[in-house]
Amino acid sequence: MKNTEDLKGSIITPRPDAEVIIPEAVDDASVRQRLLNEYNIEIGSGLELLKGKIWRIGLMGHSCTEENVSLVLKALTSL
């Protein structure tokens, strides 16, 4: 993804554990693997019917800081 505009309108829950629709041209598994390897960020894949269609991103508790949200967005846009 080149920028956060690629994610615009794709957040489908306003909760801290956001579910984000994966853009069609993006490979779910490779993005999640790169986030883990390059940034030590782990995000969940969709379950059952949503597998490969959404990411589950949890930013709750101690990890719910502006710095961590910015890091996740920056990491996603760098891939």
C-alpha positions in Angstrom: 0.0 0.0 0.0 1.3 3.4 -0.9 -0.6 5.5 1.6 -3.4 5.3 4.2 -5.8 6.4 1.5 -5.7 2.8 0.3 -7.4 2.0 3.6 -9.9 4.9 3.5 -13.4 3.7 4.1 -12.2 0.2 4.8 -12.4 0.2 8.6 -15.6 -1.6 9.4 -15.7 -1.4 13.2 -15.0 1.7 15.3 -13.7 -0.4 18.2 -10.1 -0.7 19.4 -9.9 -4.1 17.6 -10.6 -2.6 14.2 -11.5 -4.9 11.3 -10.0 -3.5 8.1 -11.0 -4.6 4.6 -8.0 -5.8 2.7 -7.6 -4.0 -0.7 -8.1 -6.4 -3.6 -4.5 -6.1 -4.9 -3.0 -6.8 -1.5 -1.7 -10.3 -0.5 -3.0 -10.9 3.0 -0.5 -13.4 4.2 2.6 -11.6 2.8 1.6 -8.3 4.3 1.0 -9.9 7.7 4.3 -11.8 7.5 6.3 -8.6 6.5 4.7 -6.6 9.3 5.8 -9.3 11.8 9.3 -9.7 10.3 10.1 -6.0 9.7 8.2 -4.2 12.4 7.4 -6.9 15.0 3.7 -6.0 14.5 1.3 -8.9 14.5 -2.2 -8.5 13.1 -4.9 -11.1 12.7 -6.4 -12.5 9.6 -10.1 -12.8 9.1 -11.8 -15.9 10.4 -14.0 -18.4 8.5 -15.8 -16.5 5.6 -13.7 -13.4 6.2 -10.3 -15.2 5.8 -8.2 -13.3 3.3 -10.8 -10.4 3.2 -10.1 -8.5 6.4 -7.4 -7.9 9.0 -8.1 -7.7 12.7 -5.9 -5.1 14.2 -6.0 -4.8 18.0 -4.8 -1.7 19.7 -6.1 -2.1 23.2 -4.9 -1.5 26.8 -1.2 -0.5 27.1 -0.7 -0.8 23.3 -3.5 1.7 22.6 -1.3 4.8 22.2 -1.1 7.4 19.5 2.5 6.3 18.9 1.5 2.7 18.2 -1.4 3.6 16.0 0.9 5.8 14.0 3.5 3.0 13.8 0.9 0.5 12.4 -0.2 3.0 9.8 3.3 3.9 8.9 4.3 0.2 8.6 1.2 -0.6 6.4 2.0 2.3 4.1 5.6 1.3 3.7 4.9 -2.2 2.4 
